[in-house]
Structures are given as C-alpha cells and as structure tokens.
Amino acid sequence: MPDADIVMQGLHKRELSMEINWLYDFIAVATARSFSRAAEERNCSQPALSRRIQALEVWAGASLLDRTTHSVNLTPAGEAFRHTADDIVRRLSAGRLEAQERARGASDVLKFASTNALSLTFFPDWLRRIETELPFVPNVQLVANHMEGCERILLASDAHFLLCHYHPAATTALTPSHFRSLHVGDDRLIPASVPVSRRNRKPRFKLPGTEGAPVQFLSFRSESGMGRILEAVRATSPLQAHLHTTFTSHLAKLLVTMVQAGRGMAWLPESLISDQLASGEIVAAGGQQWYVPIEIHVFRPKLRLAQAAEAFWQHIEKAATHSR
C-alpha cells in the first residue's frame, strides 16, 4: 500500500494541473447533453473533448457524466459540480471583463447583449431616455443576437446586461439563483398576415385554420426567445390552431419580410410591425384571443458589476419601482 503522504502529494499535483478549459468543456457537454455537439461548440475533436472530460473526472475524484444511455446525462456528483463550474467560470469572466475595463480606463463602459428585434425597436429610445438622467455619459457597446446567443454572452460575462422579451412560461438559462431581471417594457406577439387585397382588409391567412386546410405558418427557430415563448404558450393554450410550417428563422425582421411577401402568417412583436399595422399593409390573422402578451426584461448577473454598470442598474431599478 503506498504511503499516505505520497498519495496526497500526487493528488495535490493533479489539483494544480487542472485546466480552466476543462470547466468550459464540461459545461458545454452538460448543456448540449451530447459530446458531438459540445465538441463542435468547443471547436475540437470529440475524442479530444472526451479525454479532457475524463481528466476532469480524475481530478474531481468522481464520475460527472452518465454515459450508459443514448444521451449524456449528469450524475448526482455532476449535477452538484455543474453549479460550481458555472460559478467559477462566471466569476473569472466577470473579473477578466473588469480588468480589461480598468486597463483601458473604460470605467464608463456599458456592454449590452440584445435580441435582434429589440435592438431595432425598443433599445434606442429606451437608452436615450435613460442617458438624459444619468450623472455620466456612458460608452455603450451593443451586440445583437438570437436569445440563445445572448444567453451565452451573458453567461460568459462578456456583457453586463441582456435585453430580451420574457414570458413566465418559457424557460431560460438565466436562473434566478445567479441572475436578476427587471421588467422595463411591454409588447405583444400578434398573429400577422397580409390582407386579401387593398380594399379587403380581411387576413389572407386566417386562424385557426382546419385540419384539411392548415394555415401556412412562418415560424421562429427554437434558439429564438420568441420561438420559446410561442412553443410554451401554444403547449398550454386551450386554443388549437391548425398550422403548416413553410418557413423557419430566428430573425423577426426576416419573418416580417416573408409575411409582407404573402408567404404565410407569423406571430410577430407589435413593436416591430406597428407601422405596417397602422397602414394596413399587415393585419391581424385572428382576434385578440390569439395575441400573446409579453414583457421586456433586462437581465444582469447577481455578481457585482463595474461601477458604471452598477450605477446604470440602480437607475433603471428605481425607475421600474416608481412605474409600478
């Protein structure tokens, strides 16, 4: 039997050699529940990823993944370790971001991730209103993406805030244990269609459709926040629509263009099509029972942000409280 001190020295060496990239690998596999998809995300081969996960398990002294089923699942030890890995990665990323800002002297930088639709409609006017009341002139940086991409940006602490549509029925990777959010606006998803003609304002594609004649449907992809919201709402709604999906995208602006081209109907944010609704270029494909009320939220990590970002949050938090 080896000497206990020798065993402990060997363990200590393994602890020192643990690589941060292994945590990113583990989080990627835990999120995708697939080695192949995680390897693609991590831009490496599947065998290389598997070896690094095995090395992490040796370092942790526990099996973190259950590989006995068709999908990859976390073991109880893996579930517990996932929270630790997420927290470590977030803290490191937040520390890196703050260090970069301090090195550049960019203490007034505000970094936003925003879903594509809100970056075009809500964000500019909302920011303009807030900037007039701030005690400093911020250097604002914005990255627009679909919801899944925005979540990855915030989870990696590559932004201070995420602006997105929100519905309580839809799932998000931004768990309340690690993130906070504020309700800063309201919107609606309206079933949208072109009219039959300029004179006939009835929708060319009308809900609910029938089993024999389903409505041509232009759908959001699953990585879109609005796609998640619609899927969650339709799963629990007593209203049953007969739809035939003919086109799918994560870009709301592209779906607006496809609706205008007469390719079908789509649930679109009212904030994005208000002008077309007013002009009659687009009409509702069903009554208000088919509308989906949604909120606009700003998410942030619970970890303390840079001074300017904290000042910005305190301002919008006070404004949200007064508006209730």
PATOR-760696 format. One record per residue (C-alpha): residue in three letters; x, y, z. Coordinates in steps of 0.001 Angstrom, whole numbers, plus 524288, in hexadecimal, padded with zeros to 5 digits. Layout:
N
ALAXYZ;...
***
This chain:
324
MET800008000080000;PRO805E080D437FC45;ASP80974816DE806EA;ALA7FE608206580A0B;ASP8074082C4280856;ILE80B0D827A67FAB5;VAL7FCA58260C7F70E;MET7F986833B97FBFB;GLN80502839727F48A;GLY80013832EF7E820;LEU7F2658383D7EA7C;HIS7F806845D47ECD5;LYS7FF41845327DFE2;ARG7F2B88416C7D8C8;GLU7EBA584CDD7DF1B;LEU7F60A856687DA9A;SER7F5898513B7CCB6;MET7E6D0852C67CB14;GLU7E42585B9A7BF58;ILE7D96D865CB7BEC4;ASN7D625861587B0FB;TRP7D1A5854667B6C6;LEU7C6CD85BD07BDC5;TYR7C270861F37B0F5;ASP7C2B9854607AAC3;PHE7BA9A84EAC7B5C5;ILE7B099859B77B52F;ALA7AF6A8580E7A66B;VAL7ACB5849667A7C4;ALA7A37184B8B7B33C;THR79BDD855A37AB5E;ALA79B6484E6C79E58;ARG79A1F840DF7A485;SER7A20583C54798E2;PHE7B0B083AAC796E8;SER7AFB183D217884A;ARG7A82F849EB7898F;ALA7B0DB84E56794CC;ALA7BD2784B3E78CE9;GLU7B7DA85366781B7;GLU7B52A85EB978AEA;ARG7C2A585D847911B;ASN7C90385C7E783A4;CYS7D02484FD97867D;SER7CF368416F7831B;GLN7C60E838B278ADC;PRO7D11782F9D78F7B;ALA7D8DC83B6C7946A;LEU7CD078409779BAA;SER7CA5E8333D7A198;ARG7D8748323D7A66E;ARG7D7A683F8E7ACF3;ILE7CAD183C057B39F;GLN7D0F682F717B895;ALA7DC7C8374C7BDD1;LEU7D303840567C4E1;GLU7CC31834907CAEB;VAL7D94F82F477CF97;TRP7DC5C83C887D59D;ALA7CECC83D627DBEC;GLY7CFC482F7A7E0F8;ALA7C1F182C727DC44;SER7BAA4828807D008;LEU7B3A4834C17CB32;LEU7ACB482F627BF26;ASP7A4338237B7BD22;ARG7A7EE81DBF7AFEF;THR79F8C8116F7B0EF;THR793D2817257A9AD;HIS7921E81C3779BD0;SER792D882A2B7A0E3;VAL79D1E82F547AA2D;ASN797B18323A7B7AC;LEU79DBB837BE7C3F9;THR7A01282EF27CF9A;PRO79C08834337DD10;ALA7AA3A838427DEE8;GLY7A9EC83EAD7D183;GLU79D89846497D4CE;ALA7A41184BA47E107;PHE7B0B884E9B7D9DA;ARG7A965855977CEDB;HIS7A56B8607E7D840;THR7B37B861FA7DCC9;ALA7B8BF862197CEDE;ASP7AEB186C337CA82;ASP7B1F2874F57D60B;ILE7C0A68740F7D403;VAL7BFA2877047C584;ARG7B683882877C7DD;ARG7BF618884C7D24B;LEU7CB74886C47C9D8;SER7C4BC88CEE7BE23;ALA7BF76898257C656;GLY7CCFC89A627CC11;ARG7D32089A3F7BE8D;LEU7C9228A4067B975;GLU7CB688AD3A7C4DE;ALA7DA378AC137C36E;GLN7D9528AF4E7B4F3;GLU7D0C88BB147B7BD;ARG7D9F18C0287C23B;ALA7E5E48BE0C7B996;ARG7DF948C61F7AED1;GLY7DAA68D02E7B871;ALA7CD1E8CD0E7B350;SER7C5E88CE727C01D;ASP7BA038D4057B91C;VAL7B80B8C85A7AFF4;LEU7AAA38C1D47AFB4;LYS7AA388B5067A81B;PHE79D0E8B00C7A381;ALA7987D8A3D179CBD;SER78B228A55E79675;THR7824589CBD78E96;ASN781BC8A11378075;ALA773E68A68F78061;LEU775998AED378CA8;SER782A08B434787FE;LEU77B2B8BA5C77CA7;THR76ED78BEC578399;PHE76F408C04779257;PHE77DA38C22C7959A;PRO780EE8CF3C78EEC;ASP775BE8D73B794E2;TRP776BE8D0667A210;LEU785498D3517A2FE;ARG783508E16C79E99;ARG779828E3C77A985;ILE782938DE037B3B8;GLU78ED18E50B7AF05;THR788888F2647B147;GLU7874F8EF227BFC8;LEU794888E8AC7C24A;PRO79F388F0527C95C;PHE7A9258EBDF7BF0E;VAL7A9A88E9D67B061;PRO7AB2E8DB227AE45;ASN7B2F28D4717A3A8;VAL7A8978CAC979F07;GLN7AC108BE45797E4;LEU7A13D8B5A879268;VAL7A17C8A7F878CA3;ALA794CF8A32D7865A;ASN791FF894A478517;HIS7874088AA0786E5;MET7838088755794EB;GLU78C2287B547961A;GLY797DC883047914A;CYS794E488E3179AA3;GLU793EA884A47A601;ARG7A16387F4B7A2A3;ILE7A6E588D237A271;LEU7A15E890517AFE4;LEU7A50E8830F7B592;ALA7B3158856C7B113;SER7B2B88931C7B738;ASP7B5D1899407AA17;ALA7AAF38A31E7ACA0;HIS7A5638A9D27B896;PHE797258A9207B467;LEU78DE18A17F7ABA8;LEU781B88A7BA7A5D9;CYS7778D89DE97A151;HIS7693989A577A07E;TYR7645F892767AC1E;HIS758E78899B7AF55;PRO75804881D07BC13;ALA75437875687B4C0;ALA760B28752B7ACAD;THR76D5486F7C7B1F0;THR77A26876F07B293;ALA788278736E7B5E6;LEU788C787F7F7BEA1;THR784BB879447CB75;PRO77FEF881C57D6DA;SER78AD087C417DF51;HIS7950C883407D715;PHE78DC688E027CFC7;ARG7842D898F67D283;SER77ACE89F837C91B;LEU772858ABC17C826;HIS765CB8AD9D7C0C6;VAL768548B9D07B88F;GLY75DFA8B91B7ADE8;ASP752B88B1C97A7B9;ASP74FE38AC3E79A5B;ARG746AD8A2AA793B6;LEU74872897D3789DF;ILE73E03899F577F98;PRO73A5688FBC77563;ALA73D8F8974776907;SER7394D8959475AE4;VAL7381B89DC774EBB;PRO72A228A1C174B82;VAL7229289B4374088;SER723CC8A7E0738A3;ARG7250B8B68D73A85;ARG716598B7A873B33;ASN713C68AB147429A;ARG71AA28AC5474FC1;LYS7178C89E7475410;PRO723BA895FF7562D;ARG727FD88D7874ADE;PHE72CCB8836A754E3;LYS722BD8825675FBA;LEU7232087AE776C92;PRO71FFC8709F770D9;GLY71FE186978763CE;THR71AD085BA27627E;GLU720D384E247623F;GLY71E4984D52753B4;ALA722A585B3B750EE;PRO72D1885F3C75AD8;VAL7323D86D1B75B33;GLN73F7386F50754C6;PHE7482B872457606B;LEU754F5879D4760F4;SER75B9C8755C76D6A;PHE76663879C977689;ARG7719787051778BF;SER7734586A5978644;GLU77F51872957897F;SER776DC87EB57884C;GLY770C988403794CA;MET763DF8862B78DD5;GLY7647C878607889F;ARG765AB8734279690;ILE75A9287C0279B2A;LEU7515E877C979052;GLU754718696B79259;ALA751DE86A887A0FB;VAL745438725179F48;ARG73FCA869A47948C;ALA742AF85D8079CB5;THR739998623B7A778;SER72F9386A2879FD9;PRO721968652F79E6C;LEU721AA86B2D790C1;GLN725BA8619378656;ALA72B0E8669D7797C;HIS72D0B85E0F76D95;LEU73A048626B76804;HIS742F985DD975D1F;THR750D4862F575EF0;THR7565A867D5751FF;PHE761C387028756A7;THR76A2287137762FF;SER773C087B8A767AA;HIS778BB881887744E;LEU7780688F3E76E62;ALA76B518966977129;LYS76E818A0A1766CD;LEU76FC2895F375C8D;LEU762AA8902676094;VAL75C9C89DB275EF5;THR761EA89E0D75111;MET75C808907974E3F;VAL74F288945A75398;GLN74F3D8A08374B0D;ALA75298897F473F5B;GLY7462589024741D0;ARG74D268838C74569;GLY744CA880AC75162;MET741B78857E75F28;ALA74AD58872C76AA9;TRP749BF88BAA778BE;LEU7519A89844778B4;PRO754C08A24478354;GLU74BA48ADDB78274;SER757348B6E9784C6;LEU75D178B252777E6;ILE750F58B34B76F48;SER749AF8BEFB77509;ASP74B8F8C72B768B7;GLN746E08BC3A75FBB;LEU73B028B9D676856;ALA7379D8C8567681F;SER738AA8C91075956;GLY7310E8BC717572B;GLU73C828B60F7502E;ILE73BC08AB7B75AA4;VAL72F5E8A756761E1;ALA72CAD89E4376D45;ALA72A5D8903876914;GLY7212388E057748C;GLY71A1E894AD77FB1;GLN720838993A78C3A;GLN71ED588BC279247;TRP72A55887FE7897B;TYR7330B8931E78E49;VAL73DFE88F97797C2;PRO7415989A0A7A1F9;ILE74FE789A527A4B7;GLU758F88A2927AD0A;ILE766038A8DE7AA26;HIS7704E8A5C37B46E;VAL77E3D8A9B97B766;PHE7866189ECE7BD64;ARG793288A0397C4E2;PRO79BE7897307CCE5;LYS79A57897907DB9B;LEU7A90C899537DC88;ARG7AD1B8A76C7DE96;LEU7AF508AEB07D1D8;ALA7B8968B9BC7CE6F;GLN7B56D8C6EF7D47F;ALA7AEC38CCBF7C87E;ALA7A6B38C0737C642;GLU7A24E8C0507D478;ALA79E7E8CEB27D398;PHE796C48CBEE7C743;TRP78FC08C0767CDC0;GLN78C548C8607D9C6;HIS7865D8D2CF7D115;ILE77DBA8C9977C929;GLU77A248C2067D57F;LYS775508CEAD7DBCC;ALA76DE08D2477CF62;ALA767818C4CA7CECA;THR763668C5D07DD13;HIS75D2A8D3387DB17;SER755C28CEC87CEF6;ARG74EAD8C3BE7D60C;
***
